[in-house]
Amino acid sequence: MERVTLRIPKQQIEEVERMVETGEFPNRSEAIRSAVRDMLNEQTADSRQRESTSKRGWAKV
């Protein structure tokens, strides 16, 4: 794994800490990795949908 340093607003880190404290994630790193995975999956799905729409040759209504 690569190490990445980033700045996140305090309020967002506090929310992540709450998720860790409630057991939703084992630690902050895993919570952030999960968020990145979700974002990438969403982007991939959006890209596939755009490709599918453009290949149809007609406008999406």
N, C-alpha and C positions, 0 to 999 in steps of 0.2 A: 504494500500500500504506500501511496505517496502522502507526504505531510503537506497540508495546506494551512496557511495562516490567513484569517479573515477577520473583519470587524463586523460585529452584529450589534444592533442597538440593545441597550441594557434590558429594556422591557421584553424583547424577544428571547433573550438568554434566560430571563427569569421564568418565562413560560416553558422553555425547554427544561429548565431545572425542575419545575413542577411535574412535568411528565416523567422525569427520571425519579423523583421522589415518590410518585404514585405507582411506580413500577411499570409504566407503559414502555419505557426503554431502560436498558441497563446502565447507560451513561450518555453524556452529551454527544459524544462522537457518533454513537449509533443512531441517535435521534436525528442528527444532521445528515448522516449518510442516508437514512430513510427518506428524508425530505428531498434530497438530491435525486434519489432513485425515482421517487414519485414524479418529480418535475421532468426527468428524462423520459419516463414512460408516457407521461401526458404529451410531451412534445412529439414523441415518436407516433403516438396515436393520431395526433392532429396532422402530422405530415402525411401519414398514410391516408387519412380521410381527404385531405386536399388533393393528393395524387389521384385517388379514386374519383373524386368529383371532376377533376380536370380531364380525365380519360373518358368520361361519359359523353362529352361533346354537347351537353345541354346544361342549362342553368339549374342550380339547386333552388327549389322554391320553399 
